[in-house]
Amino acid sequence: MRLDGKTAIVTGAARGLGRACAVAFAREGADLVLLDVCADLPGVSYPMGSASQLAHTADLCRARGAAVLTRHADVRDLA
């Protein structure tokens, strides 16, 4: 699957599955918007991604030719 000319938005992009998805999209030709909260959250018992991890994900994607925009964002729906 080639994604040339497409843009993917990836949440949780600093580490784990989010990073893996971002790199896979980049490998297939997509440009990326990478989002992660980059902060500890109350009630979450596992470590959250950090700003440096998000930057590393961006570097991995750029190395595969993707244009990348990163943002620290909380996209949870707390309602």
N, C-alpha and C positions, 0 to 999 in steps of 0.2 A: 504494500500500500504506500503510494507516494503522496505526500502532503504539501508539495510545492505550491506556494501561493496561499497557503492556509495559515491561520494563527490559532494556536491552542492556548487555553487558559488552564493552568494547573494549580490546584490548591494543595497545601501541604508539601510544597516543592522543595523544602530545605533538606529533606532526608527520606529514607525509606521508599515506600511505593510512589510517593509524589515525585521524588528524584528519578526513580526508575522510569516512570511514565514520561517525564520531561525529556530525559535523554533519548528515549525511544522515539518521541515525536520529532526531536531535533534530527535524529538519524534518518528519519523519513522525509525531512525537508521542511517541516513546519517552523514558523517563527513562534515565539513563546511569550506569554505573560505569566510570570512565576509569582505566586502568592504564598506567604506563610505568616503566621502570627508572630513568630520570633520572640515569644515571651511565655513564661509559665502562666498557666491558667488555673484558677481555683477549681477544684473537683476533678482535675485531670491527673491521674496517678503516674503517667509515663512522661519522660522528658520531651519537651517540645523542641522543634528545630530552632537554630540560632541564626542571627544575621550572617555570620561567617559561613555557616553551612549553606544558606540560601545563595550567597555569593559564589560558593564553590559549585553549586548546581548550575548557576548561570555560566560560569567558566566552562564547565563540561559541555554545555549546550552550544556555546559560542564556538568551541573547538570543533564542533560538527557542522558549523556554518550557519547556525540560527541567529537571527536578530532576537535579542532578549530584553524584556522590560521586567524589573523586579519591583515588588511592593510588599511592605509589611501590612497585612490586612487580616482581620478576623471576619470570616464569612459565615460563622455559625448563626443559625436562626434561634435566638433564645426565647422566642414567643411560645 
